[in-house]
Amino acid sequence: MNKYELAVVVSAKIEDDARAATLEKAKALVERFGGQITNVDDWGKKKLAYEIQKMKEAYYYFIQFEAESTAPAEIESRIRIMDNVIRYLCVRQDEK
């Protein structure tokens, strides 16, 4: 099992309940492909470095999880087509 971190940037133009549902979908994807979530960081609304889809702000979430090496590719392929997710990144965390 490897440790990963999934960064998800969610649109600020949606309602709170829709944003929460998007986060739950992302967490469900991690669990669906055998990942065990260890931590979820909610950074809240932040200014984007550059404008994306005419938005200057978005909500940032970081999901730390443990999974097999095949899981990130599966998760990314599904999260790529999710509504309201404007950016995402899944990286492997180094052992400390």
mmCIF file as gemmi writes it, N, C-alpha and C atoms, coordinates in Angstrom:
data_model
loop_
_atom_site.group_PDB
_atom_site.id
_atom_site.type_symbol
_atom_site.label_atom_id
_atom_site.label_alt_id
_atom_site.label_comp_id
_atom_site.label_asym_id
_atom_site.label_entity_id
_atom_site.label_seq_id
_atom_site.pdbx_PDB_ins_code
_atom_site.Cartn_x
_atom_site.Cartn_y
_atom_site.Cartn_z
_atom_site.occupancy
_atom_site.B_iso_or_equiv
_atom_site.pdbx_formal_charge
_atom_site.auth_seq_id
_atom_site.auth_asym_id
_atom_site.pdbx_PDB_model_num
ATOM 1 N N . MET Axp A 1 ? 0.844 -1.185 0 1 0 ? 1 A 1
ATOM 2 C CA . MET Axp A 1 ? 0 0 0 1 0 ? 1 A 1
ATOM 3 C C . MET Axp A 1 ? 0.889 1.248 0 1 0 ? 1 A 1
ATOM 4 N N . ASN Axp A 2 ? 0.605 2.144 -0.939 1 0 ? 2 A 1
ATOM 5 C CA . ASN Axp A 2 ? 1.324 3.405 -1.043 1 0 ? 2 A 1
ATOM 6 C C . ASN Axp A 2 ? 0.456 4.525 -0.49 1 0 ? 2 A 1
ATOM 7 N N . LYS Axp A 3 ? 1.112 5.605 -0.056 1 0 ? 3 A 1
ATOM 8 C CA . LYS Axp A 3 ? 0.386 6.768 0.444 1 0 ? 3 A 1
ATOM 9 C C . LYS Axp A 3 ? 0.275 7.79 -0.678 1 0 ? 3 A 1
ATOM 10 N N . TYR Axp A 4 ? -0.929 8.33 -0.852 1 0 ? 4 A 1
ATOM 11 C CA . TYR Axp A 4 ? -1.2 9.303 -1.897 1 0 ? 4 A 1
ATOM 12 C C . TYR Axp A 4 ? -1.933 10.503 -1.326 1 0 ? 4 A 1
ATOM 13 N N . GLU Axp A 5 ? -1.889 11.594 -2.078 1 0 ? 5 A 1
ATOM 14 C CA . GLU Axp A 5 ? -2.675 12.772 -1.748 1 0 ? 5 A 1
ATOM 15 C C . GLU Axp A 5 ? -3.378 13.23 -3.017 1 0 ? 5 A 1
ATOM 16 N N . LEU Axp A 6 ? -4.686 13.404 -2.914 1 0 ? 6 A 1
ATOM 17 C CA . LEU Axp A 6 ? -5.501 13.861 -4.033 1 0 ? 6 A 1
ATOM 18 C C . LEU Axp A 6 ? -5.94 15.292 -3.744 1 0 ? 6 A 1
ATOM 19 N N . ALA Axp A 7 ? -5.492 16.22 -4.581 1 0 ? 7 A 1
ATOM 20 C CA . ALA Axp A 7 ? -5.909 17.621 -4.462 1 0 ? 7 A 1
ATOM 21 C C . ALA Axp A 7 ? -7.066 17.838 -5.432 1 0 ? 7 A 1
ATOM 22 N N . VAL Axp A 8 ? -8.155 18.396 -4.918 1 0 ? 8 A 1
ATOM 23 C CA . VAL Axp A 8 ? -9.341 18.643 -5.735 1 0 ? 8 A 1
ATOM 24 C C . VAL Axp A 8 ? -9.718 20.122 -5.602 1 0 ? 8 A 1
ATOM 25 N N . VAL Axp A 9 ? -9.836 20.801 -6.74 1 0 ? 9 A 1
ATOM 26 C CA . VAL Axp A 9 ? -10.244 22.206 -6.759 1 0 ? 9 A 1
ATOM 27 C C . VAL Axp A 9 ? -11.667 22.252 -7.308 1 0 ? 9 A 1
ATOM 28 N N . VAL Axp A 10 ? -12.586 22.71 -6.46 1 0 ? 10 A 1
ATOM 29 C CA . VAL Axp A 10 ? -14.012 22.691 -6.783 1 0 ? 10 A 1
ATOM 30 C C . VAL Axp A 10 ? -14.514 24.109 -7.053 1 0 ? 10 A 1
ATOM 31 N N . SER Axp A 11 ? -15.38 24.231 -8.022 1 0 ? 11 A 1
ATOM 32 C CA . SER Axp A 11 ? -15.946 25.514 -8.429 1 0 ? 11 A 1
ATOM 33 C C . SER Axp A 11 ? -16.584 26.248 -7.248 1 0 ? 11 A 1
ATOM 34 N N . ALA Axp A 12 ? -16.375 27.556 -7.211 1 0 ? 12 A 1
ATOM 35 C CA . ALA Axp A 12 ? -16.968 28.387 -6.159 1 0 ? 12 A 1
ATOM 36 C C . ALA Axp A 12 ? -18.364 28.871 -6.545 1 0 ? 12 A 1
ATOM 37 N N . LYS Axp A 13 ? -18.792 28.579 -7.767 1 0 ? 13 A 1
ATOM 38 C CA . LYS Axp A 13 ? -20.088 29.071 -8.251 1 0 ? 13 A 1
ATOM 39 C C . LYS Axp A 13 ? -21.267 28.175 -7.864 1 0 ? 13 A 1
ATOM 40 N N . ILE Axp A 14 ? -21.009 27.081 -7.164 1 0 ? 14 A 1
ATOM 41 C CA . ILE Axp A 14 ? -22.088 26.158 -6.814 1 0 ? 14 A 1
ATOM 42 C C . ILE Axp A 14 ? -22.499 26.325 -5.353 1 0 ? 14 A 1
ATOM 43 N N . GLU Axp A 15 ? -23.645 25.769 -5.01 1 0 ? 15 A 1
ATOM 44 C CA . GLU Axp A 15 ? -24.167 25.848 -3.636 1 0 ? 15 A 1
ATOM 45 C C . GLU Axp A 15 ? -23.346 24.958 -2.701 1 0 ? 15 A 1
ATOM 46 N N . ASP Axp A 16 ? -23.48 25.212 -1.397 1 0 ? 16 A 1
ATOM 47 C CA . ASP Axp A 16 ? -22.741 24.452 -0.394 1 0 ? 16 A 1
ATOM 48 C C . ASP Axp A 16 ? -23.047 22.959 -0.451 1 0 ? 16 A 1
ATOM 49 N N . ASP Axp A 17 ? -24.326 22.595 -0.614 1 0 ? 17 A 1
ATOM 50 C CA . ASP Axp A 17 ? -24.683 21.182 -0.631 1 0 ? 17 A 1
ATOM 51 C C . ASP Axp A 17 ? -24.136 20.483 -1.878 1 0 ? 17 A 1
ATOM 52 N N . ALA Axp A 18 ? -24.103 21.174 -3.004 1 0 ? 18 A 1
ATOM 53 C CA . ALA Axp A 18 ? -23.548 20.597 -4.231 1 0 ? 18 A 1
ATOM 54 C C . ALA Axp A 18 ? -22.037 20.42 -4.097 1 0 ? 18 A 1
ATOM 55 N N . ARG Axp A 19 ? -21.395 21.363 -3.424 1 0 ? 19 A 1
ATOM 56 C CA . ARG Axp A 19 ? -19.95 21.267 -3.19 1 0 ? 19 A 1
ATOM 57 C C . ARG Axp A 19 ? -19.639 20.095 -2.257 1 0 ? 19 A 1
ATOM 58 N N . ALA Axp A 20 ? -20.448 19.914 -1.228 1 0 ? 20 A 1
ATOM 59 C CA . ALA Axp A 20 ? -20.272 18.792 -0.306 1 0 ? 20 A 1
ATOM 60 C C . ALA Axp A 20 ? -20.496 17.469 -1.029 1 0 ? 20 A 1
ATOM 61 N N . ALA Axp A 21 ? -21.471 17.432 -1.927 1 0 ? 21 A 1
ATOM 62 C CA . ALA Axp A 21 ? -21.745 16.217 -2.699 1 0 ? 21 A 1
ATOM 63 C C . ALA Axp A 21 ? -20.577 15.886 -3.622 1 0 ? 21 A 1
ATOM 64 N N . THR Axp A 22 ? -19.942 16.904 -4.199 1 0 ? 22 A 1
ATOM 65 C CA . THR Axp A 22 ? -18.774 16.689 -5.061 1 0 ? 22 A 1
ATOM 66 C C . THR Axp A 22 ? -17.622 16.096 -4.261 1 0 ? 22 A 1
ATOM 67 N N . LEU Axp A 23 ? -17.407 16.615 -3.049 1 0 ? 23 A 1
ATOM 68 C CA . LEU Axp A 23 ? -16.351 16.073 -2.183 1 0 ? 23 A 1
ATOM 69 C C . LEU Axp A 23 ? -16.655 14.627 -1.806 1 0 ? 23 A 1
ATOM 70 N N . GLU Axp A 24 ? -17.922 14.333 -1.481 1 0 ? 24 A 1
ATOM 71 C CA . GLU Axp A 24 ? -18.309 12.961 -1.13 1 0 ? 24 A 1
ATOM 72 C C . GLU Axp A 24 ? -18.111 12.009 -2.313 1 0 ? 24 A 1
ATOM 73 N N . LYS Axp A 25 ? -18.392 12.47 -3.526 1 0 ? 25 A 1
ATOM 74 C CA . LYS Axp A 25 ? -18.17 11.647 -4.716 1 0 ? 25 A 1
ATOM 75 C C . LYS Axp A 25 ? -16.689 11.319 -4.878 1 0 ? 25 A 1
ATOM 76 N N . ALA Axp A 26 ? -15.835 12.313 -4.651 1 0 ? 26 A 1
ATOM 77 C CA . ALA Axp A 26 ? -14.387 12.105 -4.758 1 0 ? 26 A 1
ATOM 78 C C . ALA Axp A 26 ? -13.92 11.099 -3.702 1 0 ? 26 A 1
ATOM 79 N N . LYS Axp A 27 ? -14.43 11.222 -2.479 1 0 ? 27 A 1
ATOM 80 C CA . LYS Axp A 27 ? -14.063 10.273 -1.421 1 0 ? 27 A 1
ATOM 81 C C . LYS Axp A 27 ? -14.576 8.875 -1.737 1 0 ? 27 A 1
ATOM 82 N N . ALA Axp A 28 ? -15.766 8.784 -2.324 1 0 ? 28 A 1
ATOM 83 C CA . ALA Axp A 28 ? -16.334 7.488 -2.703 1 0 ? 28 A 1
ATOM 84 C C . ALA Axp A 28 ? -15.498 6.83 -3.797 1 0 ? 28 A 1
ATOM 85 N N . LEU Axp A 29 ? -14.973 7.622 -4.715 1 0 ? 29 A 1
ATOM 86 C CA . LEU Axp A 29 ? -14.103 7.082 -5.767 1 0 ? 29 A 1
ATOM 87 C C . LEU Axp A 29 ? -12.843 6.467 -5.179 1 0 ? 29 A 1
ATOM 88 N N . VAL Axp A 30 ? -12.265 7.149 -4.202 1 0 ? 30 A 1
ATOM 89 C CA . VAL Axp A 30 ? -11.054 6.627 -3.551 1 0 ? 30 A 1
ATOM 90 C C . VAL Axp A 30 ? -11.356 5.278 -2.907 1 0 ? 30 A 1
ATOM 91 N N . GLU Axp A 31 ? -12.462 5.207 -2.184 1 0 ? 31 A 1
ATOM 92 C CA . GLU Axp A 31 ? -12.827 3.964 -1.496 1 0 ? 31 A 1
ATOM 93 C C . GLU Axp A 31 ? -13.231 2.875 -2.478 1 0 ? 31 A 1
ATOM 94 N N . ARG Axp A 32 ? -13.849 3.254 -3.59 1 0 ? 32 A 1
ATOM 95 C CA . ARG Axp A 32 ? -14.289 2.281 -4.592 1 0 ? 32 A 1
ATOM 96 C C . ARG Axp A 32 ? -13.115 1.51 -5.186 1 0 ? 32 A 1
ATOM 97 N N . PHE Axp A 33 ? -11.972 2.169 -5.321 1 0 ? 33 A 1
ATOM 98 C CA . PHE Axp A 33 ? -10.805 1.52 -5.902 1 0 ? 33 A 1
ATOM 99 C C . PHE Axp A 33 ? -9.819 1.037 -4.843 1 0 ? 33 A 1
ATOM 100 N N . GLY Axp A 34 ? -10.331 0.72 -3.66 1 0 ? 34 A 1
ATOM 101 C CA . GLY Axp A 34 ? -9.529 0.073 -2.627 1 0 ? 34 A 1
ATOM 102 C C . GLY Axp A 34 ? -8.713 0.998 -1.756 1 0 ? 34 A 1
ATOM 103 N N . GLY Axp A 35 ? -8.957 2.29 -1.846 1 0 ? 35 A 1
ATOM 104 C CA . GLY Axp A 35 ? -8.211 3.235 -1.021 1 0 ? 35 A 1
ATOM 105 C C . GLY Axp A 35 ? -8.826 3.397 0.352 1 0 ? 35 A 1
ATOM 106 N N . GLN Axp A 36 ? -7.957 3.625 1.336 1 0 ? 36 A 1
ATOM 107 C CA . GLN Axp A 36 ? -8.424 3.902 2.693 1 0 ? 36 A 1
ATOM 108 C C . GLN Axp A 36 ? -8.051 5.333 3.029 1 0 ? 36 A 1
ATOM 109 N N . ILE Axp A 37 ? -9.065 6.169 3.219 1 0 ? 37 A 1
ATOM 110 C CA . ILE Axp A 37 ? -8.841 7.587 3.483 1 0 ? 37 A 1
ATOM 111 C C . ILE Axp A 37 ? -8.303 7.761 4.897 1 0 ? 37 A 1
ATOM 112 N N . THR Axp A 38 ? -7.177 8.494 5.005 1 0 ? 38 A 1
ATOM 113 C CA . THR Axp A 38 ? -6.588 8.731 6.32 1 0 ? 38 A 1
ATOM 114 C C . THR Axp A 38 ? -6.874 10.14 6.828 1 0 ? 38 A 1
ATOM 115 N N . ASN Axp A 39 ? -7.055 11.101 5.892 1 0 ? 39 A 1
ATOM 116 C CA . ASN Axp A 39 ? -7.289 12.483 6.311 1 0 ? 39 A 1
ATOM 117 C C . ASN Axp A 39 ? -7.901 13.277 5.159 1 0 ? 39 A 1
ATOM 118 N N . VAL Axp A 40 ? -8.755 14.246 5.502 1 0 ? 40 A 1
ATOM 119 C CA . VAL Axp A 40 ? -9.307 15.161 4.505 1 0 ? 40 A 1
ATOM 120 C C . VAL Axp A 40 ? -9.091 16.583 5.022 1 0 ? 40 A 1
ATOM 121 N N . ASP Axp A 41 ? -8.327 17.38 4.264 1 0 ? 41 A 1
ATOM 122 C CA . ASP Axp A 41 ? -8.09 18.782 4.611 1 0 ? 41 A 1
ATOM 123 C C . ASP Axp A 41 ? -8.986 19.661 3.767 1 0 ? 41 A 1
ATOM 124 N N . ASP Axp A 42 ? -9.735 20.524 4.424 1 0 ? 42 A 1
ATOM 125 C CA . ASP Axp A 42 ? -10.593 21.491 3.74 1 0 ? 42 A 1
ATOM 126 C C . ASP Axp A 42 ? -9.92 22.855 3.894 1 0 ? 42 A 1
ATOM 127 N N . TRP Axp A 43 ? -9.333 23.356 2.823 1 0 ? 43 A 1
ATOM 128 C CA . TRP Axp A 43 ? -8.66 24.649 2.872 1 0 ? 43 A 1
ATOM 129 C C . TRP Axp A 43 ? -9.615 25.798 2.652 1 0 ? 43 A 1
ATOM 130 N N . GLY Axp A 44 ? -10.825 25.499 2.248 1 0 ? 44 A 1
ATOM 131 C CA . GLY Axp A 44 ? -11.812 26.543 2.036 1 0 ? 44 A 1
ATOM 132 C C . GLY Axp A 44 ? -11.62 27.282 0.725 1 0 ? 44 A 1
ATOM 133 N N . LYS Axp A 45 ? -12.202 28.46 0.652 1 0 ? 45 A 1
ATOM 134 C CA . LYS Axp A 45 ? -12.172 29.251 -0.586 1 0 ? 45 A 1
ATOM 135 C C . LYS Axp A 45 ? -10.862 30.033 -0.667 1 0 ? 45 A 1
ATOM 136 N N . LYS Axp A 46 ? -10.158 29.835 -1.788 1 0 ? 46 A 1
ATOM 137 C CA . LYS Axp A 46 ? -8.88 30.516 -2.009 1 0 ? 46 A 1
ATOM 138 C C . LYS Axp A 46 ? -8.881 31.175 -3.385 1 0 ? 46 A 1
ATOM 139 N N . LYS Axp A 47 ? -8.057 32.18 -3.514 1 0 ? 47 A 1
ATOM 140 C CA . LYS Axp A 47 ? -7.884 32.85 -4.807 1 0 ? 47 A 1
ATOM 141 C C . LYS Axp A 47 ? -7.038 31.955 -5.704 1 0 ? 47 A 1
ATOM 142 N N . LEU Axp A 48 ? -7.46 31.813 -6.947 1 0 ? 48 A 1
ATOM 143 C CA . LEU Axp A 48 ? -6.707 31.017 -7.909 1 0 ? 48 A 1
ATOM 144 C C . LEU Axp A 48 ? -5.507 31.815 -8.422 1 0 ? 48 A 1
ATOM 145 N N . ALA Axp A 49 ? -4.446 31.11 -8.8 1 0 ? 49 A 1
ATOM 146 C CA . ALA Axp A 49 ? -3.253 31.772 -9.329 1 0 ? 49 A 1
ATOM 147 C C . ALA Axp A 49 ? -3.562 32.462 -10.656 1 0 ? 49 A 1
ATOM 148 N N . TYR Axp A 50 ? -4.467 31.864 -11.423 1 0 ? 50 A 1
ATOM 149 C CA . TYR Axp A 50 ? -4.908 32.46 -12.68 1 0 ? 50 A 1
ATOM 150 C C . TYR Axp A 50 ? -6.366 32.086 -12.899 1 0 ? 50 A 1
ATOM 151 N N . GLU Axp A 51 ? -7.036 32.839 -13.735 1 0 ? 51 A 1
ATOM 152 C CA . GLU Axp A 51 ? -8.46 32.639 -13.971 1 0 ? 51 A 1
ATOM 153 C C . GLU Axp A 51 ? -8.706 31.322 -14.714 1 0 ? 51 A 1
ATOM 154 N N . ILE Axp A 52 ? -9.642 30.519 -14.199 1 0 ? 52 A 1
ATOM 155 C CA . ILE Axp A 52 ? -10.024 29.253 -14.827 1 0 ? 52 A 1
ATOM 156 C C . ILE Axp A 52 ? -11.528 29.303 -15.058 1 0 ? 52 A 1
ATOM 157 N N . GLN Axp A 53 ? -11.948 29.113 -16.29 1 0 ? 53 A 1
ATOM 158 C CA . GLN Axp A 53 ? -13.37 29.141 -16.645 1 0 ? 53 A 1
ATOM 159 C C . GLN Axp A 53 ? -14.061 30.39 -16.088 1 0 ? 53 A 1
ATOM 160 N N . LYS Axp A 54 ? -13.387 31.528 -16.219 1 0 ? 54 A 1
ATOM 161 C CA . LYS Axp A 54 ? -13.878 32.834 -15.774 1 0 ? 54 A 1
ATOM 162 C C . LYS Axp A 54 ? -14.116 32.9 -14.268 1 0 ? 54 A 1
ATOM 163 N N . MET Axp A 55 ? -13.406 32.063 -13.495 1 0 ? 55 A 1
ATOM 164 C CA . MET Axp A 55 ? -13.489 32.093 -12.035 1 0 ? 55 A 1
ATOM 165 C C . MET Axp A 55 ? -12.155 32.547 -11.46 1 0 ? 55 A 1
ATOM 166 N N . LYS Axp A 56 ? -12.226 33.366 -10.429 1 0 ? 56 A 1
ATOM 167 C CA . LYS Axp A 56 ? -11.009 33.845 -9.774 1 0 ? 56 A 1
ATOM 168 C C . LYS Axp A 56 ? -10.779 33.139 -8.44 1 0 ? 56 A 1
ATOM 169 N N . GLU Axp A 57 ? -11.81 32.454 -7.915 1 0 ? 57 A 1
ATOM 170 C CA . GLU Axp A 57 ? -11.709 31.754 -6.631 1 0 ? 57 A 1
ATOM 171 C C . GLU Axp A 57 ? -12.292 30.356 -6.765 1 0 ? 57 A 1
ATOM 172 N N . ALA Axp A 58 ? -11.83 29.462 -5.872 1 0 ? 58 A 1
ATOM 173 C CA . ALA Axp A 58 ? -12.353 28.095 -5.85 1 0 ? 58 A 1
ATOM 174 C C . ALA Axp A 58 ? -12.1 27.497 -4.475 1 0 ? 58 A 1
ATOM 175 N N . TYR Axp A 59 ? -12.733 26.357 -4.216 1 0 ? 59 A 1
ATOM 176 C CA . TYR Axp A 59 ? -12.558 25.65 -2.944 1 0 ? 59 A 1
ATOM 177 C C . TYR Axp A 59 ? -11.53 24.541 -3.12 1 0 ? 59 A 1
ATOM 178 N N . TYR Axp A 60 ? -10.632 24.439 -2.156 1 0 ? 60 A 1
ATOM 179 C CA . TYR Axp A 60 ? -9.548 23.453 -2.209 1 0 ? 60 A 1
ATOM 180 C C . TYR Axp A 60 ? -9.774 22.36 -1.171 1 0 ? 60 A 1
ATOM 181 N N . TYR Axp A 61 ? -9.609 21.111 -1.605 1 0 ? 61 A 1
ATOM 182 C CA . TYR Axp A 61 ? -9.701 19.949 -0.706 1 0 ? 61 A 1
ATOM 183 C C . TYR Axp A 61 ? -8.513 19.035 -0.969 1 0 ? 61 A 1
ATOM 184 N N . PHE Axp A 62 ? -7.946 18.49 0.09 1 0 ? 62 A 1
ATOM 185 C CA . PHE Axp A 62 ? -6.829 17.555 -0.025 1 0 ? 62 A 1
ATOM 186 C C . PHE Axp A 62 ? -7.205 16.272 0.704 1 0 ? 62 A 1
ATOM 187 N N . ILE Axp A 63 ? -7.23 15.171 -0.028 1 0 ? 63 A 1
ATOM 188 C CA . ILE Axp A 63 ? -7.621 13.876 0.521 1 0 ? 63 A 1
ATOM 189 C C . ILE Axp A 63 ? -6.383 12.987 0.568 1 0 ? 63 A 1
ATOM 190 N N . GLN Axp A 64 ? -5.937 12.643 1.781 1 0 ? 64 A 1
ATOM 191 C CA . GLN Axp A 64 ? -4.815 11.708 1.927 1 0 ? 64 A 1
ATOM 192 C C . GLN Axp A 64 ? -5.395 10.305 2.053 1 0 ? 64 A 1
ATOM 193 N N . PHE Axp A 65 ? -4.773 9.357 1.328 1 0 ? 65 A 1
ATOM 194 C CA . PHE Axp A 65 ? -5.265 7.985 1.383 1 0 ? 65 A 1
ATOM 195 C C . PHE Axp A 65 ? -4.151 6.995 1.085 1 0 ? 65 A 1
ATOM 196 N N . GLU Axp A 66 ? -4.408 5.742 1.447 1 0 ? 66 A 1
ATOM 197 C CA . GLU Axp A 66 ? -3.495 4.647 1.144 1 0 ? 66 A 1
ATOM 198 C C . GLU Axp A 66 ? -4.193 3.729 0.161 1 0 ? 66 A 1
ATOM 199 N N . ALA Axp A 67 ? -3.449 3.305 -0.882 1 0 ? 67 A 1
ATOM 200 C CA . ALA Axp A 67 ? -4.046 2.442 -1.895 1 0 ? 67 A 1
ATOM 201 C C . ALA Axp A 67 ? -2.949 1.72 -2.664 1 0 ? 67 A 1
ATOM 202 N N . GLU Axp A 68 ? -3.38 0.764 -3.474 1 0 ? 68 A 1
ATOM 203 C CA . GLU Axp A 68 ? -2.454 0.068 -4.366 1 0 ? 68 A 1
ATOM 204 C C . GLU Axp A 68 ? -2.009 1.021 -5.478 1 0 ? 68 A 1
ATOM 205 N N . SER Axp A 69 ? -0.958 0.654 -6.181 1 0 ? 69 A 1
ATOM 206 C CA . SER Axp A 69 ? -0.382 1.543 -7.193 1 0 ? 69 A 1
ATOM 207 C C . SER Axp A 69 ? -1.289 1.753 -8.409 1 0 ? 69 A 1
ATOM 208 N N . THR Axp A 70 ? -2.285 0.893 -8.607 1 0 ? 70 A 1
ATOM 209 C CA . THR Axp A 70 ? -3.18 1.045 -9.758 1 0 ? 70 A 1
ATOM 210 C C . THR Axp A 70 ? -4.33 2.017 -9.49 1 0 ? 70 A 1
ATOM 211 N N . ALA Axp A 71 ? -4.591 2.317 -8.239 1 0 ? 71 A 1
ATOM 212 C CA . ALA Axp A 71 ? -5.744 3.142 -7.863 1 0 ? 71 A 1
ATOM 213 C C . ALA Axp A 71 ? -5.698 4.582 -8.389 1 0 ? 71 A 1
ATOM 214 N N . PRO Axp A 72 ? -4.58 5.301 -8.305 1 0 ? 72 A 1
ATOM 215 C CA . PRO Axp A 72 ? -4.592 6.703 -8.752 1 0 ? 72 A 1
ATOM 216 C C . PRO Axp A 72 ? -5.005 6.895 -10.207 1 0 ? 72 A 1
ATOM 217 N N . ALA Axp A 73 ? -4.573 6.034 -11.091 1 0 ? 73 A 1
ATOM 218 C CA . ALA Axp A 73 ? -4.958 6.164 -12.508 1 0 ? 73 A 1
ATOM 219 C C . ALA Axp A 73 ? -6.465 5.995 -12.678 1 0 ? 73 A 1
ATOM 220 N N . GLU Axp A 74 ? -7.046 5.038 -11.97 1 0 ? 74 A 1
ATOM 221 C CA . GLU Axp A 74 ? -8.499 4.819 -12.031 1 0 ? 74 A 1
ATOM 222 C C . GLU Axp A 74 ? -9.253 6.02 -11.461 1 0 ? 74 A 1
ATOM 223 N N . ILE Axp A 75 ? -8.786 6.525 -10.332 1 0 ? 75 A 1
ATOM 224 C CA . ILE Axp A 75 ? -9.443 7.668 -9.68 1 0 ? 75 A 1
ATOM 225 C C . ILE Axp A 75 ? -9.378 8.892 -10.587 1 0 ? 75 A 1
ATOM 226 N N . GLU Axp A 76 ? -8.188 9.172 -11.156 1 0 ? 76 A 1
ATOM 227 C CA . GLU Axp A 76 ? -8.038 10.334 -12.027 1 0 ? 76 A 1
ATOM 228 C C . GLU Axp A 76 ? -8.916 10.242 -13.272 1 0 ? 76 A 1
ATOM 229 N N . SER Axp A 77 ? -9.045 9.038 -13.829 1 0 ? 77 A 1
ATOM 230 C CA . SER Axp A 77 ? -9.867 8.901 -15.034 1 0 ? 77 A 1
ATOM 231 C C . SER Axp A 77 ? -11.336 9.187 -14.743 1 0 ? 77 A 1
ATOM 232 N N . ARG Axp A 78 ? -11.787 8.922 -13.522 1 0 ? 78 A 1
ATOM 233 C CA . ARG Axp A 78 ? -13.183 9.186 -13.154 1 0 ? 78 A 1
ATOM 234 C C . ARG Axp A 78 ? -13.39 10.644 -12.711 1 0 ? 78 A 1
ATOM 235 N N . ILE Axp A 79 ? -12.408 11.176 -11.971 1 0 ? 79 A 1
ATOM 236 C CA . ILE Axp A 79 ? -12.571 12.537 -11.437 1 0 ? 79 A 1
ATOM 237 C C . ILE Axp A 79 ? -12.438 13.574 -12.556 1 0 ? 79 A 1
ATOM 238 N N . ARG Axp A 80 ? -11.757 13.211 -13.638 1 0 ? 80 A 1
ATOM 239 C CA . ARG Axp A 80 ? -11.569 14.1 -14.783 1 0 ? 80 A 1
ATOM 240 C C . ARG Axp A 80 ? -12.909 14.546 -15.371 1 0 ? 80 A 1
ATOM 241 N N . ILE Axp A 81 ? -13.912 13.669 -15.34 1 0 ? 81 A 1
ATOM 242 C CA . ILE Axp A 81 ? -15.204 13.982 -15.961 1 0 ? 81 A 1
ATOM 243 C C . ILE Axp A 81 ? -16.272 14.438 -14.96 1 0 ? 81 A 1
ATOM 244 N N . MET Axp A 82 ? -15.883 14.615 -13.703 1 0 ? 82 A 1
ATOM 245 C CA . MET Axp A 82 ? -16.85 15.066 -12.693 1 0 ? 82 A 1
ATOM 246 C C . MET Axp A 82 ? -17.211 16.539 -12.912 1 0 ? 82 A 1
ATOM 247 N N . ASP Axp A 83 ? -18.499 16.829 -12.776 1 0 ? 83 A 1
ATOM 248 C CA . ASP Axp A 83 ? -18.937 18.219 -12.841 1 0 ? 83 A 1
ATOM 249 C C . ASP Axp A 83 ? -18.413 18.954 -11.611 1 0 ? 83 A 1
ATOM 250 N N . ASN Axp A 84 ? -18.182 20.225 -11.759 1 0 ? 84 A 1
ATOM 251 C CA . ASN Axp A 84 ? -17.779 21.129 -10.678 1 0 ? 84 A 1
ATOM 252 C C . ASN Axp A 84 ? -16.329 20.972 -10.234 1 0 ? 84 A 1
ATOM 253 N N . VAL Axp A 85 ? -15.605 19.961 -10.697 1 0 ? 85 A 1
ATOM 254 C CA . VAL Axp A 85 ? -14.175 19.845 -10.393 1 0 ? 85 A 1
ATOM 255 C C . VAL Axp A 85 ? -13.431 20.543 -11.528 1 0 ? 85 A 1
ATOM 256 N N . ILE Axp A 86 ? -12.742 21.635 -11.181 1 0 ? 86 A 1
ATOM 257 C CA . ILE Axp A 86 ? -12.067 22.383 -12.242 1 0 ? 86 A 1
ATOM 258 C C . ILE Axp A 86 ? -10.599 21.984 -12.371 1 0 ? 86 A 1
ATOM 259 N N . ARG Axp A 87 ? -9.986 21.484 -11.31 1 0 ? 87 A 1
ATOM 260 C CA . ARG Axp A 87 ? -8.627 20.962 -11.363 1 0 ? 87 A 1
ATOM 261 C C . ARG Axp A 87 ? -8.492 19.85 -10.327 1 0 ? 87 A 1
ATOM 262 N N . TYR Axp A 88 ? -7.538 18.928 -10.587 1 0 ? 88 A 1
ATOM 263 C CA . TYR Axp A 88 ? -7.254 17.841 -9.652 1 0 ? 88 A 1
ATOM 264 C C . TYR Axp A 88 ? -5.81 17.41 -9.851 1 0 ? 88 A 1
ATOM 265 N N . LEU Axp A 89 ? -5.247 16.774 -8.835 1 0 ? 89 A 1
ATOM 266 C CA . LEU Axp A 89 ? -3.893 16.231 -8.938 1 0 ? 89 A 1
ATOM 267 C C . LEU Axp A 89 ? -3.744 15.145 -7.887 1 0 ? 89 A 1
ATOM 268 N N . CYS Axp A 90 ? -3.264 14.008 -8.302 1 0 ? 90 A 1
ATOM 269 C CA . CYS Axp A 90 ? -3.008 12.905 -7.374 1 0 ? 90 A 1
ATOM 270 C C . CYS Axp A 90 ? -1.51 12.624 -7.374 1 0 ? 90 A 1
ATOM 271 N N . VAL Axp A 91 ? -0.877 12.73 -6.209 1 0 ? 91 A 1
ATOM 272 C CA . VAL Axp A 91 ? 0.56 12.496 -6.101 1 0 ? 91 A 1
ATOM 273 C C . VAL Axp A 91 ? 0.855 11.486 -5.007 1 0 ? 91 A 1
ATOM 274 N N . ARG Axp A 92 ? 1.956 10.765 -5.199 1 0 ? 92 A 1
ATOM 275 C CA . ARG Axp A 92 ? 2.395 9.804 -4.187 1 0 ? 92 A 1
ATOM 276 C C . ARG Axp A 92 ? 3.214 10.548 -3.151 1 0 ? 92 A 1
ATOM 277 N N . GLN Axp A 93 ? 2.928 10.272 -1.872 1 0 ? 93 A 1
ATOM 278 C CA . GLN Axp A 93 ? 3.672 10.904 -0.798 1 0 ? 93 A 1
ATOM 279 C C . GLN Axp A 93 ? 4.902 10.048 -0.47 1 0 ? 93 A 1
ATOM 280 N N . ASP Axp A 94 ? 6.014 10.713 -0.238 1 0 ? 94 A 1
ATOM 281 C CA . ASP Axp A 94 ? 7.237 9.99 0.109 1 0 ? 94 A 1
ATOM 282 C C . ASP Axp A 94 ? 7.154 9.463 1.535 1 0 ? 94 A 1
ATOM 283 N N . GLU Axp A 95 ? 7.831 8.343 1.75 1 0 ? 95 A 1
ATOM 284 C CA . GLU Axp A 95 ? 7.924 7.805 3.105 1 0 ? 95 A 1
ATOM 285 C C . GLU Axp A 95 ? 8.892 8.677 3.88 1 0 ? 95 A 1
ATOM 286 N N . LYS Axp A 96 ? 8.508 9.064 5.09 1 0 ? 96 A 1
ATOM 287 C CA . LYS Axp A 96 ? 9.372 9.952 5.897 1 0 ? 96 A 1
ATOM 288 C C . LYS Axp A 96 ? 10.09 9.188 6.96 1 0 ? 96 A 1
